[in-house]
Amino acid sequence: MLKRISQFFQRDKSSKSASGPLVFGDGQHCLSPDMINRDAFKVVDVLQKAGFEAYVVGGCVRDLLIGLKPKDFDVATSAKPWEVKELFRRSRIIGRRFQIVHVQFSREIIEVTTFRSNSSQSTSKNRRQQTDSGMLTRDNVFGTVEEDASRRDLTVNALYYDPSTNSIHDFTNGIDDVDAKIIRIIGDPETRFREDPVRLLRVARFAAKLGFNIEPATANPMKHRAADLQQVSPPRLFDETLKLFMSGQGLDTFKILVEHRLFDYIVPQLGPMLNDRQGIPMKLVSQALINTDKRIRASQRVTPAFIYAALLWPAVQRLASNFEKNGNSSPYALSKAAGEIILNQIPVTAIPKRFSIPMREIWDLQLHLRRRGGNRAQRLVEHPRFRAAYDFVLLREQAGENLDGLGAWWTTYQDANPESRQTMADDVMATDRSPKKRRRRRNSPKPKADPAQ
């Protein structure tokens, strides 16, 4: 597909003005208006007919160029949020940090953003605020399309498509980077990462998603700026982790996060445990992401609860082991460790209870699945979290944990008929009840009698 892009993008030097973008007109690229979502097309059409500039922008243009199916179609315009709202009856302004408009159609929502500027001037409606460290907390200073392009994060995401003229407007040489398979931050990387540390994660995510390389000037400051992720609000960072690990390229993303020390600030309780690249924690997380990627590609359901259960399990195990060494029972130690590990993670990524509760159930069942004699096995199979807990056992075994064939036992049990199931459970019960073999105490040999006596 990239070869096809190179063939299409034969540059006409006259298409670029002294200060404007490269404009690829009809016949100079592989896009066409019928490739654009019809609702997004309608939004652009309404805005343009009202006298505003409007483009389909960002990742959808990039994805179409490389032959991927876009997940979303976004629109950028010169119209202010309240002006957009006036044009579309079913719309609403959302966001404080970045004001955007959601235009509702019967099947989906089209996100409309106003062109933004780098200007630091502020008015009552247009404000740009930063923390002392330089992180943007508000960015509603509106500007031109050229200024908007410079405010975007990556060159490959700063492509503007006008379906009315079938033209692509490229302000940052994004076409060159798409063609060269390069991820490049727009502007000074240090400054841009400091303004919004989530850009660090976006660089990693898009590099993994697209199979592109991170160019050196973008990659070099990533480790240095990784600690800035601590400034990101826990709810936002949680949402970003879902994009990282539930995109279908979770394993590749994870490798980039570890390479640039970003993962240490996403799951800090696990980060130091990954220093041993051949250790079980690394194998467990990697295998969990391999399995998740496979499920996503097969259009099967995945849940953040299972992913986070895997990410935090090594830390839970280690802490539970410490509690057991101090004399606590295994169930109590596991429960206490689970509570503490989740409590420590929430200030980093705010895991909602709808996920943290199933996580604890999956962990708790790891002990119960061992105690499967008598009627317990059938009761466990009927537990709402049984399947997730069973999959977690298989995951642990895949990572190299020795669970004495527990996964195979449960696999056989599920495939067995009721009579065979009962026999299997009874055998486990009999084994559990059998007395342990005690080593006979060796007596010291009696001294032989002295024949002289």
Contacts in CASP RR format, 6 or more apart in sequence:
PFRMAT RR
TARGET T0000
AUTHOR 0000-0000-0000
METHOD contacts of the structure
MODEL  1
MLKRISQFFQRDKSSKSASGPLVFGDGQHCLSPDMINRDAFKVVDVLQKA
GFEAYVVGGCVRDLLIGLKPKDFDVATSAKPWEVKELFRRSRIIGRRFQI
VHVQFSREIIEVTTFRSNSSQSTSKNRRQQTDSGMLTRDNVFGTVEEDAS
RRDLTVNALYYDPSTNSIHDFTNGIDDVDAKIIRIIGDPETRFREDPVRL
LRVARFAAKLGFNIEPATANPMKHRAADLQQVSPPRLFDETLKLFMSGQG
LDTFKILVEHRLFDYIVPQLGPMLNDRQGIPMKLVSQALINTDKRIRASQ
RVTPAFIYAALLWPAVQRLASNFEKNGNSSPYALSKAAGEIILNQIPVTA
IPKRFSIPMREIWDLQLHLRRRGGNRAQRLVEHPRFRAAYDFVLLREQAG
ENLDGLGAWWTTYQDANPESRQTMADDVMATDRSPKKRRRRRNSPKPKAD
PAQ
1 66 0 8 1.000
1 67 0 8 1.000
2 66 0 8 1.000
2 178 0 8 1.000
2 179 0 8 1.000
2 181 0 8 1.000
4 30 0 8 1.000
5 29 0 8 1.000
5 30 0 8 1.000
5 65 0 8 1.000
5 66 0 8 1.000
5 175 0 8 1.000
5 178 0 8 1.000
5 179 0 8 1.000
6 179 0 8 1.000
8 27 0 8 1.000
8 28 0 8 1.000
8 29 0 8 1.000
8 30 0 8 1.000
9 24 0 8 1.000
9 28 0 8 1.000
9 29 0 8 1.000
9 175 0 8 1.000
9 179 0 8 1.000
10 28 0 8 1.000
11 22 0 8 1.000
12 28 0 8 1.000
15 22 0 8 1.000
15 23 0 8 1.000
15 24 0 8 1.000
15 25 0 8 1.000
15 28 0 8 1.000
16 22 0 8 1.000
16 23 0 8 1.000
19 146 0 8 1.000
20 146 0 8 1.000
20 171 0 8 1.000
21 146 0 8 1.000
21 149 0 8 1.000
21 160 0 8 1.000
21 169 0 8 1.000
21 170 0 8 1.000
21 171 0 8 1.000
22 169 0 8 1.000
22 170 0 8 1.000
22 171 0 8 1.000
22 173 0 8 1.000
22 175 0 8 1.000
23 167 0 8 1.000
23 168 0 8 1.000
23 169 0 8 1.000
23 170 0 8 1.000
24 167 0 8 1.000
24 168 0 8 1.000
24 170 0 8 1.000
24 175 0 8 1.000
25 165 0 8 1.000
25 166 0 8 1.000
25 167 0 8 1.000
25 168 0 8 1.000
26 165 0 8 1.000
26 166 0 8 1.000
26 167 0 8 1.000
27 166 0 8 1.000
29 65 0 8 1.000
29 168 0 8 1.000
30 64 0 8 1.000
30 65 0 8 1.000
31 61 0 8 1.000
31 64 0 8 1.000
31 65 0 8 1.000
31 161 0 8 1.000
31 166 0 8 1.000
31 168 0 8 1.000
32 166 0 8 1.000
33 41 0 8 1.000
33 163 0 8 1.000
33 164 0 8 1.000
33 166 0 8 1.000
35 64 0 8 1.000
36 56 0 8 1.000
36 60 0 8 1.000
36 73 0 8 1.000
36 161 0 8 1.000
36 163 0 8 1.000
37 60 0 8 1.000
37 70 0 8 1.000
37 73 0 8 1.000
37 108 0 8 1.000
37 110 0 8 1.000
39 73 0 8 1.000
39 103 0 8 1.000
39 105 0 8 1.000
39 107 0 8 1.000
39 108 0 8 1.000
39 110 0 8 1.000
40 56 0 8 1.000
40 60 0 8 1.000
40 73 0 8 1.000
40 74 0 8 1.000
40 75 0 8 1.000
40 110 0 8 1.000
41 56 0 8 1.000
41 163 0 8 1.000
42 105 0 8 1.000
43 54 0 8 1.000
43 75 0 8 1.000
43 88 0 8 1.000
43 103 0 8 1.000
43 110 0 8 1.000
43 112 0 8 1.000
44 54 0 8 1.000
44 55 0 8 1.000
44 56 0 8 1.000
44 75 0 8 1.000
44 162 0 8 1.000
44 163 0 8 1.000
44 164 0 8 1.000
45 163 0 8 1.000
45 164 0 8 1.000
46 87 0 8 1.000
46 88 0 8 1.000
47 53 0 8 1.000
47 54 0 8 1.000
47 75 0 8 1.000
47 77 0 8 1.000
47 79 0 8 1.000
47 84 0 8 1.000
47 87 0 8 1.000
47 112 0 8 1.000
48 54 0 8 1.000
48 164 0 8 1.000
50 79 0 8 1.000
50 87 0 8 1.000
52 77 0 8 1.000
52 78 0 8 1.000
52 79 0 8 1.000
52 83 0 8 1.000
53 77 0 8 1.000
53 78 0 8 1.000
53 115 0 8 1.000
53 145 0 8 1.000
54 75 0 8 1.000
54 76 0 8 1.000
54 77 0 8 1.000
54 78 0 8 1.000
54 79 0 8 1.000
54 162 0 8 1.000
55 75 0 8 1.000
55 76 0 8 1.000
55 77 0 8 1.000
55 145 0 8 1.000
55 160 0 8 1.000
55 161 0 8 1.000
55 162 0 8 1.000
55 169 0 8 1.000
56 73 0 8 1.000
56 74 0 8 1.000
56 75 0 8 1.000
56 160 0 8 1.000
56 161 0 8 1.000
56 162 0 8 1.000
56 163 0 8 1.000
57 74 0 8 1.000
57 75 0 8 1.000
57 76 0 8 1.000
57 158 0 8 1.000
57 159 0 8 1.000
57 160 0 8 1.000
57 161 0 8 1.000
58 74 0 8 1.000
58 152 0 8 1.000
58 157 0 8 1.000
58 158 0 8 1.000
58 159 0 8 1.000
58 160 0 8 1.000
59 70 0 8 1.000
59 74 0 8 1.000
59 156 0 8 1.000
59 157 0 8 1.000
59 159 0 8 1.000
60 70 0 8 1.000
60 71 0 8 1.000
60 72 0 8 1.000
60 73 0 8 1.000
60 74 0 8 1.000
61 159 0 8 1.000
61 160 0 8 1.000
61 161 0 8 1.000
61 168 0 8 1.000
62 156 0 8 1.000
62 157 0 8 1.000
62 159 0 8 1.000
62 178 0 8 1.000
62 210 0 8 1.000
63 69 0 8 1.000
63 70 0 8 1.000
63 71 0 8 1.000
64 70 0 8 1.000
65 159 0 8 1.000
65 175 0 8 1.000
65 178 0 8 1.000
66 178 0 8 1.000
66 210 0 8 1.000
72 111 0 8 1.000
73 110 0 8 1.000
74 110 0 8 1.000
74 111 0 8 1.000
74 112 0 8 1.000
74 113 0 8 1.000
75 110 0 8 1.000
75 111 0 8 1.000
75 112 0 8 1.000
75 113 0 8 1.000
76 112 0 8 1.000
76 113 0 8 1.000
76 114 0 8 1.000
76 115 0 8 1.000
76 145 0 8 1.000
76 148 0 8 1.000
76 160 0 8 1.000
77 84 0 8 1.000
77 112 0 8 1.000
77 113 0 8 1.000
77 114 0 8 1.000
77 115 0 8 1.000
78 114 0 8 1.000
78 115 0 8 1.000
78 143 0 8 1.000
78 144 0 8 1.000
78 145 0 8 1.000
79 87 0 8 1.000
79 112 0 8 1.000
79 114 0 8 1.000
80 114 0 8 1.000
80 125 0 8 1.000
80 142 0 8 1.000
81 93 0 8 1.000
81 99 0 8 1.000
81 100 0 8 1.000
81 101 0 8 1.000
81 114 0 8 1.000
82 93 0 8 1.000
84 91 0 8 1.000
84 101 0 8 1.000
84 103 0 8 1.000
84 112 0 8 1.000
84 114 0 8 1.000
85 91 0 8 1.000
85 92 0 8 1.000
85 93 0 8 1.000
85 101 0 8 1.000
88 101 0 8 1.000
88 103 0 8 1.000
90 103 0 8 1.000
90 104 0 8 1.000
90 105 0 8 1.000
91 101 0 8 1.000
91 102 0 8 1.000
91 103 0 8 1.000
91 104 0 8 1.000
91 112 0 8 1.000
92 101 0 8 1.000
92 102 0 8 1.000
92 104 0 8 1.000
93 99 0 8 1.000
93 100 0 8 1.000
93 101 0 8 1.000
94 100 0 8 1.000
94 101 0 8 1.000
94 102 0 8 1.000
96 138 0 8 1.000
97 136 0 8 1.000
97 137 0 8 1.000
97 138 0 8 1.000
97 139 0 8 1.000
98 113 0 8 1.000
98 139 0 8 1.000
98 140 0 8 1.000
99 114 0 8 1.000
99 140 0 8 1.000
100 111 0 8 1.000
100 112 0 8 1.000
100 113 0 8 1.000
101 111 0 8 1.000
101 112 0 8 1.000
101 113 0 8 1.000
102 109 0 8 1.000
102 110 0 8 1.000
102 111 0 8 1.000
102 112 0 8 1.000
103 109 0 8 1.000
103 110 0 8 1.000
103 111 0 8 1.000
103 112 0 8 1.000
114 142 0 8 1.000
114 143 0 8 1.000
115 142 0 8 1.000
115 143 0 8 1.000
115 144 0 8 1.000
115 145 0 8 1.000
115 147 0 8 1.000
115 148 0 8 1.000
116 139 0 8 1.000
116 140 0 8 1.000
116 141 0 8 1.000
116 142 0 8 1.000
116 143 0 8 1.000
116 147 0 8 1.000
116 148 0 8 1.000
116 151 0 8 1.000
117 141 0 8 1.000
117 142 0 8 1.000
117 143 0 8 1.000
117 144 0 8 1.000
117 147 0 8 1.000
117 148 0 8 1.000
117 151 0 8 1.000
118 141 0 8 1.000
118 147 0 8 1.000
118 150 0 8 1.000
118 151 0 8 1.000
119 128 0 8 1.000
119 141 0 8 1.000
119 143 0 8 1.000
119 147 0 8 1.000
120 128 0 8 1.000
120 141 0 8 1.000
121 141 0 8 1.000
122 128 0 8 1.000
122 129 0 8 1.000
122 141 0 8 1.000
125 140 0 8 1.000
126 140 0 8 1.000
126 141 0 8 1.000
126 142 0 8 1.000
127 138 0 8 1.000
127 140 0 8 1.000
127 141 0 8 1.000
128 136 0 8 1.000
128 138 0 8 1.000
128 139 0 8 1.000
128 140 0 8 1.000
128 141 0 8 1.000
129 136 0 8 1.000
129 137 0 8 1.000
129 138 0 8 1.000
129 139 0 8 1.000
130 136 0 8 1.000
130 137 0 8 1.000
130 195 0 8 1.000
131 137 0 8 1.000
131 231 0 8 1.000
133 194 0 8 1.000
133 228 0 8 1.000
133 231 0 8 1.000
134 194 0 8 1.000
134 195 0 8 1.000
135 194 0 8 1.000
135 195 0 8 1.000
135 196 0 8 1.000
135 197 0 8 1.000
135 228 0 8 1.000
135 231 0 8 1.000
136 195 0 8 1.000
136 196 0 8 1.000
139 151 0 8 1.000
145 160 0 8 1.000
145 169 0 8 1.000
145 171 0 8 1.000
146 171 0 8 1.000
149 158 0 8 1.000
149 160 0 8 1.000
149 171 0 8 1.000
149 172 0 8 1.000
149 186 0 8 1.000
150 171 0 8 1.000
150 172 0 8 1.000
150 186 0 8 1.000
150 187 0 8 1.000
151 186 0 8 1.000
152 158 0 8 1.000
152 172 0 8 1.000
152 186 0 8 1.000
153 185 0 8 1.000
153 186 0 8 1.000
153 192 0 8 1.000
153 196 0 8 1.000
153 199 0 8 1.000
153 202 0 8 1.000
153 203 0 8 1.000
154 183 0 8 1.000
154 184 0 8 1.000
154 185 0 8 1.000
154 186 0 8 1.000
154 202 0 8 1.000
154 203 0 8 1.000
154 206 0 8 1.000
155 172 0 8 1.000
155 173 0 8 1.000
155 174 0 8 1.000
155 177 0 8 1.000
155 182 0 8 1.000
155 184 0 8 1.000
155 185 0 8 1.000
155 186 0 8 1.000
156 174 0 8 1.000
156 177 0 8 1.000
156 178 0 8 1.000
156 182 0 8 1.000
156 183 0 8 1.000
156 184 0 8 1.000
156 206 0 8 1.000
156 210 0 8 1.000
156 212 0 8 1.000
157 206 0 8 1.000
158 170 0 8 1.000
158 171 0 8 1.000
158 172 0 8 1.000
158 174 0 8 1.000
158 186 0 8 1.000
159 168 0 8 1.000
159 169 0 8 1.000
159 170 0 8 1.000
159 174 0 8 1.000
159 175 0 8 1.000
159 178 0 8 1.000
160 168 0 8 1.000
160 169 0 8 1.000
160 170 0 8 1.000
160 171 0 8 1.000
161 167 0 8 1.000
161 168 0 8 1.000
161 169 0 8 1.000
162 168 0 8 1.000
162 169 0 8 1.000
168 175 0 8 1.000
172 186 0 8 1.000
174 184 0 8 1.000
177 183 0 8 1.000
177 184 0 8 1.000
181 210 0 8 1.000
181 211 0 8 1.000
181 212 0 8 1.000
181 213 0 8 1.000
182 212 0 8 1.000
182 213 0 8 1.000
182 214 0 8 1.000
182 215 0 8 1.000
183 203 0 8 1.000
183 206 0 8 1.000
183 207 0 8 1.000
183 210 0 8 1.000
183 212 0 8 1.000
183 213 0 8 1.000
183 214 0 8 1.000
183 215 0 8 1.000
183 218 0 8 1.000
184 215 0 8 1.000
184 217 0 8 1.000
184 218 0 8 1.000
185 192 0 8 1.000
185 193 0 8 1.000
185 199 0 8 1.000
185 203 0 8 1.000
185 217 0 8 1.000
185 218 0 8 1.000
186 192 0 8 1.000
189 217 0 8 1.000
189 218 0 8 1.000
189 220 0 8 1.000
189 221 0 8 1.000
190 221 0 8 1.000
190 224 0 8 1.000
190 225 0 8 1.000
192 199 0 8 1.000
193 199 0 8 1.000
193 200 0 8 1.000
193 221 0 8 1.000
193 222 0 8 1.000
193 225 0 8 1.000
193 228 0 8 1.000
194 225 0 8 1.000
194 228 0 8 1.000
197 225 0 8 1.000
197 228 0 8 1.000
197 229 0 8 1.000
197 231 0 8 1.000
197 232 0 8 1.000
198 229 0 8 1.000
198 232 0 8 1.000
198 236 0 8 1.000
198 237 0 8 1.000
198 240 0 8 1.000
200 222 0 8 1.000
200 225 0 8 1.000
200 226 0 8 1.000
200 228 0 8 1.000
200 229 0 8 1.000
200 260 0 8 1.000
200 262 0 8 1.000
201 229 0 8 1.000
201 240 0 8 1.000
201 243 0 8 1.000
201 244 0 8 1.000
201 257 0 8 1.000
201 262 0 8 1.000
203 214 0 8 1.000
203 218 0 8 1.000
203 222 0 8 1.000
204 244 0 8 1.000
204 253 0 8 1.000
204 256 0 8 1.000
204 257 0 8 1.000
204 260 0 8 1.000
204 262 0 8 1.000
205 243 0 8 1.000
205 244 0 8 1.000
205 247 0 8 1.000
205 249 0 8 1.000
205 253 0 8 1.000
206 212 0 8 1.000
207 213 0 8 1.000
207 214 0 8 1.000
207 256 0 8 1.000
208 247 0 8 1.000
208 249 0 8 1.000
208 250 0 8 1.000
208 252 0 8 1.000
208 253 0 8 1.000
208 255 0 8 1.000
208 256 0 8 1.000
209 247 0 8 1.000
209 249 0 8 1.000
209 253 0 8 1.000
211 252 0 8 1.000
214 222 0 8 1.000
214 256 0 8 1.000
219 260 0 8 1.000
222 260 0 8 1.000
222 261 0 8 1.000
222 262 0 8 1.000
223 260 0 8 1.000
223 261 0 8 1.000
226 260 0 8 1.000
226 261 0 8 1.000
226 262 0 8 1.000
226 264 0 8 1.000
226 265 0 8 1.000
227 265 0 8 1.000
229 237 0 8 1.000
229 262 0 8 1.000
229 265 0 8 1.000
229 266 0 8 1.000
230 265 0 8 1.000
232 240 0 8 1.000
233 350 0 8 1.000
234 346 0 8 1.000
234 347 0 8 1.000
234 348 0 8 1.000
234 349 0 8 1.000
234 350 0 8 1.000
235 350 0 8 1.000
237 266 0 8 1.000
237 348 0 8 1.000
237 349 0 8 1.000
237 350 0 8 1.000
238 349 0 8 1.000
238 350 0 8 1.000
238 351 0 8 1.000
238 352 0 8 1.000
241 266 0 8 1.000
241 349 0 8 1.000
242 304 0 8 1.000
244 250 0 8 1.000
244 253 0 8 1.000
244 254 0 8 1.000
244 257 0 8 1.000
244 266 0 8 1.000
245 253 0 8 1.000
245 254 0 8 1.000
245 289 0 8 1.000
245 292 0 8 1.000
245 307 0 8 1.000
246 292 0 8 1.000
246 296 0 8 1.000
246 302 0 8 1.000
246 304 0 8 1.000
246 307 0 8 1.000
247 253 0 8 1.000
247 296 0 8 1.000
248 292 0 8 1.000
248 293 0 8 1.000
248 296 0 8 1.000
248 297 0 8 1.000
249 293 0 8 1.000
250 289 0 8 1.000
250 292 0 8 1.000
250 293 0 8 1.000
251 286 0 8 1.000
251 289 0 8 1.000
251 290 0 8 1.000
251 293 0 8 1.000
254 263 0 8 1.000
254 285 0 8 1.000
254 286 0 8 1.000
254 289 0 8 1.000
256 262 0 8 1.000
257 263 0 8 1.000
257 266 0 8 1.000
258 274 0 8 1.000
263 270 0 8 1.000
263 271 0 8 1.000
263 274 0 8 1.000
264 271 0 8 1.000
264 272 0 8 1.000
265 348 0 8 1.000
266 348 0 8 1.000
266 349 0 8 1.000
267 311 0 8 1.000
267 312 0 8 1.000
267 345 0 8 1.000
267 348 0 8 1.000
267 349 0 8 1.000
268 348 0 8 1.000
269 312 0 8 1.000
269 315 0 8 1.000
269 341 0 8 1.000
269 344 0 8 1.000
269 345 0 8 1.000
270 281 0 8 1.000
270 285 0 8 1.000
270 311 0 8 1.000
270 312 0 8 1.000
270 314 0 8 1.000
270 315 0 8 1.000
273 281 0 8 1.000
273 282 0 8 1.000
273 314 0 8 1.000
273 315 0 8 1.000
273 318 0 8 1.000
274 281 0 8 1.000
274 282 0 8 1.000
274 285 0 8 1.000
276 282 0 8 1.000
280 314 0 8 1.000
280 399 0 8 1.000
280 400 0 8 1.000
280 401 0 8 1.000
281 314 0 8 1.000
283 398 0 8 1.000
283 399 0 8 1.000
283 400 0 8 1.000
284 310 0 8 1.000
284 313 0 8 1.000
284 314 0 8 1.000
284 395 0 8 1.000
284 396 0 8 1.000
284 399 0 8 1.000
284 401 0 8 1.000
285 310 0 8 1.000
285 311 0 8 1.000
285 314 0 8 1.000
287 395 0 8 1.000
287 398 0 8 1.000
287 399 0 8 1.000
288 306 0 8 1.000
288 307 0 8 1.000
288 310 0 8 1.000
288 311 0 8 1.000
288 395 0 8 1.000
289 307 0 8 1.000
291 391 0 8 1.000
291 395 0 8 1.000
292 302 0 8 1.000
292 306 0 8 1.000
292 307 0 8 1.000
295 301 0 8 1.000
295 302 0 8 1.000
296 302 0 8 1.000
303 355 0 8 1.000
303 358 0 8 1.000
303 388 0 8 1.000
304 351 0 8 1.000
304 355 0 8 1.000
305 355 0 8 1.000
305 356 0 8 1.000
305 358 0 8 1.000
305 359 0 8 1.000
305 362 0 8 1.000
305 388 0 8 1.000
306 358 0 8 1.000
306 362 0 8 1.000
306 388 0 8 1.000
306 391 0 8 1.000
306 392 0 8 1.000
308 345 0 8 1.000
308 351 0 8 1.000
308 355 0 8 1.000
308 356 0 8 1.000
308 359 0 8 1.000
309 358 0 8 1.000
309 359 0 8 1.000
309 362 0 8 1.000
309 363 0 8 1.000
309 388 0 8 1.000
309 392 0 8 1.000
310 392 0 8 1.000
310 395 0 8 1.000
312 341 0 8 1.000
312 342 0 8 1.000
312 345 0 8 1.000
312 359 0 8 1.000
313 363 0 8 1.000
313 392 0 8 1.000
313 396 0 8 1.000
315 341 0 8 1.000
316 334 0 8 1.000
316 337 0 8 1.000
316 338 0 8 1.000
316 341 0 8 1.000
316 363 0 8 1.000
317 337 0 8 1.000
319 336 0 8 1.000
319 337 0 8 1.000
319 340 0 8 1.000
319 341 0 8 1.000
320 330 0 8 1.000
320 333 0 8 1.000
320 334 0 8 1.000
320 336 0 8 1.000
320 337 0 8 1.000
320 338 0 8 1.000
321 333 0 8 1.000
323 332 0 8 1.000
323 333 0 8 1.000
323 336 0 8 1.000
323 337 0 8 1.000
324 330 0 8 1.000
324 333 0 8 1.000
328 336 0 8 1.000
330 367 0 8 1.000
331 364 0 8 1.000
331 367 0 8 1.000
334 363 0 8 1.000
334 364 0 8 1.000
334 366 0 8 1.000
334 367 0 8 1.000
335 360 0 8 1.000
335 364 0 8 1.000
338 359 0 8 1.000
338 360 0 8 1.000
338 363 0 8 1.000
338 364 0 8 1.000
339 360 0 8 1.000
342 351 0 8 1.000
342 356 0 8 1.000
342 359 0 8 1.000
342 360 0 8 1.000
345 351 0 8 1.000
346 356 0 8 1.000
351 359 0 8 1.000
358 385 0 8 1.000
358 388 0 8 1.000
361 384 0 8 1.000
361 385 0 8 1.000
361 388 0 8 1.000
361 389 0 8 1.000
362 385 0 8 1.000
362 388 0 8 1.000
362 389 0 8 1.000
362 392 0 8 1.000
365 380 0 8 1.000
365 383 0 8 1.000
365 385 0 8 1.000
365 386 0 8 1.000
365 389 0 8 1.000
365 392 0 8 1.000
366 389 0 8 1.000
366 392 0 8 1.000
366 393 0 8 1.000
366 396 0 8 1.000
368 376 0 8 1.000
368 380 0 8 1.000
368 389 0 8 1.000
369 380 0 8 1.000
369 389 0 8 1.000
369 390 0 8 1.000
369 393 0 8 1.000
369 406 0 8 1.000
369 410 0 8 1.000
370 403 0 8 1.000
370 406 0 8 1.000
372 380 0 8 1.000
372 409 0 8 1.000
372 410 0 8 1.000
372 413 0 8 1.000
372 425 0 8 1.000
372 428 0 8 1.000
373 425 0 8 1.000
373 426 0 8 1.000
373 428 0 8 1.000
373 429 0 8 1.000
373 432 0 8 1.000
374 422 0 8 1.000
374 425 0 8 1.000
374 426 0 8 1.000
374 428 0 8 1.000
374 429 0 8 1.000
375 425 0 8 1.000
376 425 0 8 1.000
377 413 0 8 1.000
377 421 0 8 1.000
377 424 0 8 1.000
377 425 0 8 1.000
377 428 0 8 1.000
378 421 0 8 1.000
378 425 0 8 1.000
380 386 0 8 1.000
381 413 0 8 1.000
381 414 0 8 1.000
383 389 0 8 1.000
390 407 0 8 1.000
390 410 0 8 1.000
390 414 0 8 1.000
393 403 0 8 1.000
393 406 0 8 1.000
393 407 0 8 1.000
393 410 0 8 1.000
394 407 0 8 1.000
396 403 0 8 1.000
397 403 0 8 1.000
397 405 0 8 1.000
397 406 0 8 1.000
397 407 0 8 1.000
409 424 0 8 1.000
412 424 0 8 1.000
413 421 0 8 1.000
413 424 0 8 1.000
413 425 0 8 1.000
416 424 0 8 1.000
END
